[in-house]
Amino acid sequence: MIYKNSYFKKELRQAYMGNKISTNRKIGSALFLGLVSFALYFVFQTLQKSVLSDVVPEIMQASYFSTVYLYIHIAVVFNIIYFIVYYDYLFFSEIRKNSWYLLIQMGYQPVIMFFSKFFALMYSVLLIYSVGFVVTIILTFFLKYTFIVSYLPTLYLVGLGDLLLITIISMTFSLYAKTVINGRYWTFFSAVLIFVLKITLGEYAVISNRVLMQNFFTLFNLKLSLYWLFGVGIMIVCCLICLVQSKNLAKYYNLPSDAAITPANMILVEIDSKTGKHKLLGSKIKEGWRSRIVDTVTTLFLIVFICAALAFNLFVILINASTPGQEVTIRGVIPFVFSTSTMEPEIMINDLAYFQKVDVQYPIEKGQIILFEQNNVLYVERVIKTGNQLTVDIDNYPPMSQIGAMKKTVTRPEVHGIYRGRNRWLGALILFANTIVGRLLFLLVPAVLLFYQGKIYKFFKKDNQ
């Protein structure tokens, strides 16, 4: 057939960003991913003395490992978004549009068509991922970190394996999703499934260890993690399912409503190619309860997200504007971002500490931590002696410093509050909100959502009608 060799090219064309043949777009996307990863790495470096250093030290280190580790996860997130947005072009929803039926009648083999589609998509994904990987390494070179080659191939394979797995699982789900919106949901759940598998099977404990990752074969050590065994098994099963199910689906052909003269008293029904829903020709149907639920949930989510982002931004601005004697008080509680290590381990640096606002009549006991003001400066120290005046001192003296040098005498009117607790994550979040990226996220994103909420609502409504 004269069209016999065009299928792979068509799939390759559809795998491009914006559905256009443009290698420049792919290279641009790869550069964008590398730059975003590098920018986020710098943002995380400003959060060094926060809870992130304890929870995810693998992205906080001054090394190639941290920048590349961050990149492979950002690449996965980027491709998930790409798959969701261009789902209708990339996966098997085209079978329901009869695209395969005629091709099979012309002699195409479903097996070849499946692998053509899969390899065309993976070619695009692999090119963007690989170029972005190299860009990240080149940018890290300017930081003059010690260059260790041994863990780079291992990290590259980790990211590539995740992308392969997400792609094949998403393609499998697309064979059973009757609507575009359901297919997008399944694509998102594919990523969630892989994330859960990596945690459950101990994969994250392996790939976050910089020493273990210097050995390429550590990934396949079944004593450490069964993730790759499960991953390869899932890919094989999904390929088999795709081969069988895509061939079966391609046997069916949906006749257009005007393809033939219909007998009397027969009702014509139009099937939407994207949503799979039925619509009586020449009549209007009422919006279903599922559509109304999705519309309501989408609207509520946008409202809650915008309000929460704006409220948190206002909270950060108020805390930053606090001065001695003018602290922010919320329902009798004074939030205070701790910026020193003088009270460790009770209060860590960059924690958001909570102090109950008190007056001069409130009883203060020995051992309590208080917030007080002297000479227009706020201090946080522990009470070591009570009486008409309080004697306070810090818990943690730096090495080589004189013990007791920070001991002070405090009068009751100088006391503003008593320590009640802390939140390390809120402290890190406030620290992040004060960065340029944080400002953009908490100010620009809500503003954009607020401005385009009508178009976002119509987008979800269109996929659910």
TIMI-636167 format. One record per residue (C-alpha): residue number from 0; x, y, z. Coordinates in steps of 0.02 Angstrom, whole numbers, plus 50000, padded with zeros to 5 digits. Example, Ala and Ser with C-alpha at 12.3 -4.5 7.8 and 13.67 -1.06 7.14 Angstrom:
<recs>
{rec 0,{50615,49775,50390}}
{rec 1,{50684,49947,50357}}
</recs>
This chain:
<recs>
{rec 0,{50000,50000,50000}}
{rec 1,{50062,50176,49964}}
{rec 2,{50018,50226,50143}}
{rec 3,{50105,50077,50221}}
{rec 4,{50256,50173,50284}}
{rec 5,{50168,50327,50347}}
{rec 6,{50097,50264,50512}}
{rec 7,{50257,50277,50613}}
{rec 8,{50289,50452,50545}}
{rec 9,{50113,50502,50592}}
{rec 10,{50139,50438,50769}}
{rec 11,{50307,50523,50778}}
{rec 12,{50225,50685,50723}}
{rec 13,{50090,50670,50857}}
{rec 14,{50220,50640,50991}}
{rec 15,{50289,50814,50965}}
{rec 16,{50239,50958,51077}}
{rec 17,{50093,51055,51004}}
{rec 18,{50065,50916,50876}}
{rec 19,{50195,50995,50759}}
{rec 20,{50354,50928,50681}}
{rec 21,{50478,51034,50774}}
{rec 22,{50638,50970,50853}}
{rec 23,{50668,51146,50915}}
{rec 24,{50515,51131,51026}}
{rec 25,{50585,50973,51103}}
{rec 26,{50755,51050,51134}}
{rec 27,{50670,51204,51207}}
{rec 28,{50568,51094,51324}}
{rec 29,{50726,51003,51379}}
{rec 30,{50816,51168,51413}}
{rec 31,{50665,51227,51510}}
{rec 32,{50666,51070,51618}}
{rec 33,{50852,51087,51654}}
{rec 34,{50835,51271,51701}}
{rec 35,{50683,51239,51811}}
{rec 36,{50773,51099,51903}}
{rec 37,{50924,51210,51929}}
{rec 38,{50817,51355,51991}}
{rec 39,{50723,51243,52113}}
{rec 40,{50888,51176,52177}}
{rec 41,{50942,51353,52220}}
{rec 42,{50775,51384,52305}}
{rec 43,{50798,51228,52412}}
{rec 44,{50973,51287,52458}}
{rec 45,{50893,51438,52542}}
{rec 46,{50794,51314,52649}}
{rec 47,{50949,51222,52712}}
{rec 48,{50915,51253,52896}}
{rec 49,{50737,51187,52894}}
{rec 50,{50642,51024,52909}}
{rec 51,{50686,50983,52727}}
{rec 52,{50866,50950,52776}}
{rec 53,{50805,50810,52890}}
{rec 54,{50667,50740,52779}}
{rec 55,{50744,50750,52603}}
{rec 56,{50932,50775,52626}}
{rec 57,{50962,50700,52453}}
{rec 58,{50904,50861,52368}}
{rec 59,{50990,50978,52491}}
{rec 60,{51170,50923,52465}}
{rec 61,{51302,51023,52373}}
{rec 62,{51331,50893,52238}}
{rec 63,{51285,50835,52063}}
{rec 64,{51181,50700,52146}}
{rec 65,{51056,50826,52216}}
{rec 66,{51032,50924,52055}}
{rec 67,{51012,50769,51948}}
{rec 68,{50901,50682,52077}}
{rec 69,{50789,50835,52076}}
{rec 70,{50788,50838,51885}}
{rec 71,{50731,50658,51860}}
{rec 72,{50579,50690,51970}}
{rec 73,{50536,50855,51884}}
{rec 74,{50551,50767,51715}}
{rec 75,{50423,50638,51772}}
{rec 76,{50303,50775,51831}}
{rec 77,{50325,50868,51666}}
{rec 78,{50287,50714,51562}}
{rec 79,{50133,50674,51667}}
{rec 80,{50066,50848,51630}}
{rec 81,{50113,50826,51447}}
{rec 82,{50021,50659,51440}}
{rec 83,{49867,50731,51523}}
{rec 84,{49856,50884,51412}}
{rec 85,{49889,50791,51249}}
{rec 86,{49805,50629,51301}}
{rec 87,{49686,50631,51152}}
{rec 88,{49834,50627,51030}}
{rec 89,{49959,50517,51119}}
{rec 90,{49862,50364,51176}}
{rec 91,{49730,50243,51112}}
{rec 92,{49577,50354,51113}}
{rec 93,{49600,50362,50923}}
{rec 94,{49540,50181,50909}}
{rec 95,{49367,50236,50963}}
{rec 96,{49371,50362,50820}}
{rec 97,{49392,50218,50697}}
{rec 98,{49569,50271,50653}}
{rec 99,{49633,50092,50664}}
{rec 100,{49487,50006,50583}}
{rec 101,{49523,50062,50405}}
{rec 102,{49711,50043,50427}}
{rec 103,{49690,49862,50478}}
{rec 104,{49577,49834,50328}}
{rec 105,{49718,49901,50219}}
{rec 106,{49839,49772,50287}}
{rec 107,{49919,49855,50440}}
{rec 108,{49964,49737,50582}}
{rec 109,{49899,49787,50756}}
{rec 110,{50063,49729,50834}}
{rec 111,{50165,49844,50722}}
{rec 112,{50043,49987,50749}}
{rec 113,{50053,49969,50937}}
{rec 114,{50243,49968,50942}}
{rec 115,{50250,50110,50817}}
{rec 116,{50141,50215,50931}}
{rec 117,{50239,50165,51086}}
{rec 118,{50413,50194,51010}}
{rec 119,{50362,50358,50930}}
{rec 120,{50302,50424,51098}}
{rec 121,{50455,50358,51189}}
{rec 122,{50570,50436,51058}}
{rec 123,{50499,50606,51100}}
{rec 124,{50503,50575,51288}}
{rec 125,{50679,50505,51282}}
{rec 126,{50748,50650,51180}}
{rec 127,{50678,50781,51298}}
{rec 128,{50731,50684,51452}}
{rec 129,{50908,50651,51391}}
{rec 130,{50943,50830,51333}}
{rec 131,{50873,50899,51496}}
{rec 132,{50982,50777,51593}}
{rec 133,{51138,50840,51504}}
{rec 134,{51086,51022,51528}}
{rec 135,{51067,50994,51715}}
{rec 136,{51242,50919,51725}}
{rec 137,{51317,51063,51625}}
{rec 138,{51233,51194,51736}}
{rec 139,{51293,51104,51893}}
{rec 140,{51471,51109,51823}}
{rec 141,{51475,51297,51852}}
{rec 142,{51448,51269,52038}}
{rec 143,{51617,51180,52044}}
{rec 144,{51553,51031,52142}}
{rec 145,{51655,50871,52146}}
{rec 146,{51611,50778,51986}}
{rec 147,{51571,50595,52020}}
{rec 148,{51525,50499,51863}}
{rec 149,{51478,50334,51945}}
{rec 150,{51302,50380,52004}}
{rec 151,{51250,50476,51847}}
{rec 152,{51209,50322,51739}}
{rec 153,{51111,50247,51884}}
{rec 154,{51008,50405,51909}}
{rec 155,{50979,50417,51722}}
{rec 156,{50909,50241,51718}}
{rec 157,{50797,50276,51868}}
{rec 158,{50712,50422,51781}}
{rec 159,{50701,50330,51616}}
{rec 160,{50623,50178,51699}}
{rec 161,{50489,50286,51780}}
{rec 162,{50446,50367,51613}}
{rec 163,{50435,50198,51525}}
{rec 164,{50322,50129,51660}}
{rec 165,{50206,50280,51663}}
{rec 166,{50194,50277,51473}}
{rec 167,{50147,50094,51456}}
{rec 168,{50025,50098,51603}}
{rec 169,{49940,50254,51534}}
{rec 170,{49926,50173,51362}}
{rec 171,{49847,50019,51442}}
{rec 172,{49720,50121,51540}}
{rec 173,{49676,50220,51384}}
{rec 174,{49608,50061,51304}}
{rec 175,{49476,50048,51440}}
{rec 176,{49438,50233,51469}}
{rec 177,{49284,50276,51367}}
{rec 178,{49302,50464,51389}}
{rec 179,{49448,50585,51375}}
{rec 180,{49425,50652,51551}}
{rec 181,{49426,50476,51625}}
{rec 182,{49583,50438,51526}}
{rec 183,{49668,50591,51600}}
{rec 184,{49619,50537,51774}}
{rec 185,{49693,50365,51742}}
{rec 186,{49854,50444,51680}}
{rec 187,{49869,50539,51843}}
{rec 188,{49830,50381,51943}}
{rec 189,{49968,50291,51846}}
{rec 190,{50094,50412,51917}}
{rec 191,{50020,50393,52092}}
{rec 192,{50029,50204,52075}}
{rec 193,{50214,50210,52031}}
{rec 194,{50250,50329,52176}}
{rec 195,{50162,50210,52298}}
{rec 196,{50255,50061,52227}}
{rec 197,{50424,50147,52249}}
{rec 198,{50386,50186,52431}}
{rec 199,{50309,50017,52471}}
{rec 200,{50448,49915,52390}}
{rec 201,{50589,50019,52465}}
{rec 202,{50649,50095,52301}}
{rec 203,{50662,50271,52372}}
{rec 204,{50775,50210,52512}}
{rec 205,{50894,50145,52377}}
{rec 206,{50893,50287,52251}}
{rec 207,{50909,50423,52385}}
{rec 208,{51070,50344,52450}}
{rec 209,{51214,50426,52359}}
{rec 210,{51338,50289,52407}}
{rec 211,{51227,50145,52348}}
{rec 212,{51188,50234,52185}}
{rec 213,{51371,50234,52136}}
{rec 214,{51350,50049,52094}}
{rec 215,{51242,50029,51938}}
{rec 216,{51188,49851,51985}}
{rec 217,{51119,49908,52153}}
{rec 218,{50954,49945,52065}}
{rec 219,{50933,49761,52023}}
{rec 220,{50979,49694,52195}}
{rec 221,{50820,49606,52248}}
{rec 222,{50877,49603,52429}}
{rec 223,{50866,49793,52433}}
{rec 224,{50710,49822,52329}}
{rec 225,{50589,49723,52219}}
{rec 226,{50534,49877,52123}}
{rec 227,{50623,49838,51960}}
{rec 228,{50561,49659,51961}}
{rec 229,{50383,49722,51982}}
{rec 230,{50411,49862,51857}}
{rec 231,{50474,49748,51718}}
{rec 232,{50334,49626,51755}}
{rec 233,{50203,49765,51744}}
{rec 234,{50275,49826,51578}}
{rec 235,{50270,49652,51502}}
{rec 236,{50091,49622,51561}}
{rec 237,{50036,49794,51499}}
{rec 238,{50115,49763,51328}}
{rec 239,{50022,49599,51310}}
{rec 240,{49858,49679,51363}}
{rec 241,{49884,49821,51240}}
{rec 242,{49920,49702,51097}}
{rec 243,{49763,49599,51128}}
{rec 244,{49642,49737,51178}}
{rec 245,{49694,49860,51042}}
{rec 246,{49668,49725,50910}}
{rec 247,{49496,49683,50980}}
{rec 248,{49440,49864,50989}}
{rec 249,{49497,49899,50812}}
{rec 250,{49372,49769,50747}}
{rec 251,{49226,49883,50788}}
{rec 252,{49170,50027,50681}}
{rec 253,{49047,50163,50733}}
{rec 254,{48940,50215,50585}}
{rec 255,{48906,50402,50571}}
{rec 256,{48726,50452,50599}}
{rec 257,{48696,50494,50415}}
{rec 258,{48783,50341,50342}}
{rec 259,{48623,50253,50289}}
{rec 260,{48435,50275,50275}}
{rec 261,{48357,50216,50438}}
{rec 262,{48190,50128,50454}}
{rec 263,{48037,50219,50520}}
{rec 264,{48021,50248,50709}}
{rec 265,{48208,50227,50734}}
{rec 266,{48295,50355,50844}}
{rec 267,{48466,50416,50790}}
{rec 268,{48596,50435,50926}}
{rec 269,{48760,50528,50910}}
{rec 270,{48909,50462,51008}}
{rec 271,{49036,50595,51060}}
{rec 272,{49209,50533,51009}}
{rec 273,{49292,50613,51160}}
{rec 274,{49171,50578,51300}}
{rec 275,{49081,50424,51234}}
{rec 276,{48913,50494,51289}}
{rec 277,{48753,50476,51188}}
{rec 278,{48653,50623,51122}}
{rec 279,{48487,50617,51030}}
{rec 280,{48505,50703,50864}}
{rec 281,{48396,50857,50847}}
{rec 282,{48359,50867,51032}}
{rec 283,{48435,50942,51187}}
{rec 284,{48480,50835,51335}}
{rec 285,{48486,50890,51513}}
{rec 286,{48651,50900,51600}}
{rec 287,{48682,50739,51699}}
{rec 288,{48712,50731,51884}}
{rec 289,{48891,50672,51858}}
{rec 290,{48928,50826,51753}}
{rec 291,{48854,50939,51885}}
{rec 292,{48958,50855,52020}}
{rec 293,{49119,50878,51920}}
{rec 294,{49074,51059,51884}}
{rec 295,{49040,51092,52068}}
{rec 296,{49199,51005,52127}}
{rec 297,{49305,51099,51999}}
{rec 298,{49232,51267,52050}}
{rec 299,{49250,51230,52236}}
{rec 300,{49430,51172,52213}}
{rec 301,{49477,51332,52121}}
{rec 302,{49392,51440,52253}}
{rec 303,{49472,51348,52400}}
{rec 304,{49645,51348,52320}}
{rec 305,{49639,51534,52275}}
{rec 306,{49573,51584,52447}}
{rec 307,{49700,51474,52538}}
{rec 308,{49846,51541,52435}}
{rec 309,{49794,51722,52462}}
{rec 310,{49762,51694,52649}}
{rec 311,{49932,51612,52672}}
{rec 312,{50016,51752,52576}}
{rec 313,{49931,51879,52689}}
{rec 314,{49988,51779,52841}}
{rec 315,{50169,51782,52779}}
{rec 316,{50162,51969,52746}}
{rec 317,{50095,52002,52922}}
{rec 318,{50232,51896,53002}}
{rec 319,{50366,51984,52900}}
{rec 320,{50293,52152,52950}}
{rec 321,{50296,52109,53137}}
{rec 322,{50402,52219,53248}}
{rec 323,{50434,52216,53436}}
{rec 324,{50274,52273,53520}}
{rec 325,{50178,52250,53356}}
{rec 326,{50178,52060,53340}}
{rec 327,{50040,51971,53245}}
{rec 328,{49914,51894,53364}}
{rec 329,{49789,51765,53301}}
{rec 330,{49657,51715,53430}}
{rec 331,{49778,51749,53571}}
{rec 332,{49925,51659,53489}}
{rec 333,{50084,51745,53429}}
{rec 334,{50168,51655,53280}}
{rec 335,{50356,51682,53281}}
{rec 336,{50482,51619,53152}}
{rec 337,{50634,51563,53250}}
{rec 338,{50796,51616,53165}}
{rec 339,{50931,51554,53285}}
{rec 340,{50990,51390,53358}}
{rec 341,{50992,51452,53538}}
{rec 342,{50844,51343,53593}}
{rec 343,{50888,51181,53503}}
{rec 344,{50829,51046,53511}}
{rec 345,{50667,51114,53588}}
{rec 346,{50648,51242,53447}}
{rec 347,{50748,51217,53287}}
{rec 348,{50807,51356,53174}}
{rec 349,{50672,51416,53050}}
{rec 350,{50532,51332,53148}}
{rec 351,{50367,51424,53165}}
{rec 352,{50345,51435,53354}}
{rec 353,{50180,51474,53439}}
{rec 354,{50172,51582,53595}}
{rec 355,{50016,51611,53701}}
{rec 356,{49995,51798,53732}}
{rec 357,{49994,51835,53920}}
{rec 358,{49976,51985,54034}}
{rec 359,{50072,52031,54193}}
{rec 360,{49952,51930,54302}}
{rec 361,{49980,51764,54213}}
{rec 362,{50081,51642,54320}}
{rec 363,{50248,51592,54244}}
{rec 364,{50336,51437,54307}}
{rec 365,{50517,51382,54306}}
{rec 366,{50565,51285,54148}}
{rec 367,{50442,51375,54034}}
{rec 368,{50503,51459,53874}}
{rec 369,{50450,51640,53855}}
{rec 370,{50448,51773,53720}}
{rec 371,{50502,51941,53788}}
{rec 372,{50563,52111,53729}}
{rec 373,{50712,52212,53789}}
{rec 374,{50784,52366,53706}}
{rec 375,{50663,52346,53560}}
{rec 376,{50729,52171,53524}}
{rec 377,{50630,52008,53542}}
{rec 378,{50710,51861,53632}}
{rec 379,{50658,51681,53666}}
{rec 380,{50737,51599,53819}}
{rec 381,{50695,51476,53957}}
{rec 382,{50649,51530,54134}}
{rec 383,{50776,51463,54260}}
{rec 384,{50719,51565,54411}}
{rec 385,{50554,51646,54458}}
{rec 386,{50510,51787,54579}}
{rec 387,{50474,51972,54564}}
{rec 388,{50589,51964,54414}}
{rec 389,{50624,51816,54300}}
{rec 390,{50796,51747,54263}}
{rec 391,{50811,51669,54090}}
{rec 392,{50944,51584,53986}}
{rec 393,{50961,51495,53819}}
{rec 394,{50970,51305,53801}}
{rec 395,{51105,51287,53670}}
{rec 396,{51271,51377,53682}}
{rec 397,{51386,51370,53530}}
{rec 398,{51553,51278,53549}}
{rec 399,{51692,51376,53634}}
{rec 400,{51567,51503,53704}}
{rec 401,{51550,51550,53888}}
{rec 402,{51405,51461,53973}}
{rec 403,{51285,51586,54052}}
{rec 404,{51336,51732,53941}}
{rec 405,{51157,51750,53878}}
{rec 406,{51077,51747,54050}}
{rec 407,{50956,51893,54075}}
{rec 408,{50840,51966,54204}}
{rec 409,{50665,52000,54138}}
{rec 410,{50524,52100,54216}}
{rec 411,{50344,52042,54197}}
{rec 412,{50288,52186,54083}}
{rec 413,{50425,52135,53959}}
{rec 414,{50351,51961,53937}}
{rec 415,{50241,51946,53782}}
{rec 416,{50202,51760,53775}}
{rec 417,{50233,51583,53834}}
{rec 418,{50291,51446,53715}}
{rec 419,{50156,51319,53669}}
{rec 420,{50226,51225,53519}}
{rec 421,{50304,51231,53348}}
{rec 422,{50277,51176,53167}}
{rec 423,{50431,51139,53064}}
{rec 424,{50338,51122,52899}}
{rec 425,{50251,51289,52913}}
{rec 426,{50417,51368,52955}}
{rec 427,{50494,51295,52796}}
{rec 428,{50342,51349,52695}}
{rec 429,{50355,51528,52758}}
{rec 430,{50540,51526,52717}}
{rec 431,{50498,51465,52541}}
{rec 432,{50361,51597,52522}}
{rec 433,{50492,51732,52549}}
{rec 434,{50592,51674,52398}}
{rec 435,{50559,51738,52221}}
{rec 436,{50484,51572,52168}}
{rec 437,{50376,51569,52324}}
{rec 438,{50311,51744,52290}}
{rec 439,{50266,51695,52112}}
{rec 440,{50181,51537,52170}}
{rec 441,{50075,51614,52306}}
{rec 442,{50036,51777,52216}}
{rec 443,{50046,51749,52028}}
{rec 444,{49967,51576,52019}}
{rec 445,{49808,51624,52117}}
{rec 446,{49793,51783,52012}}
{rec 447,{49807,51683,51849}}
{rec 448,{49681,51555,51910}}
{rec 449,{49563,51693,51962}}
{rec 450,{49579,51777,51793}}
{rec 451,{49561,51617,51691}}
{rec 452,{49441,51523,51803}}
{rec 453,{49304,51539,51671}}
{rec 454,{49411,51454,51538}}
{rec 455,{49466,51319,51661}}
{rec 456,{49283,51287,51705}}
{rec 457,{49236,51274,51520}}
{rec 458,{49383,51156,51488}}
{rec 459,{49321,51030,51618}}
{rec 460,{49141,51058,51566}}
{rec 461,{49184,51021,51385}}
{rec 462,{49264,50854,51429}}
{rec 463,{49115,50802,51534}}
{rec 464,{48971,50852,51422}}
</recs>
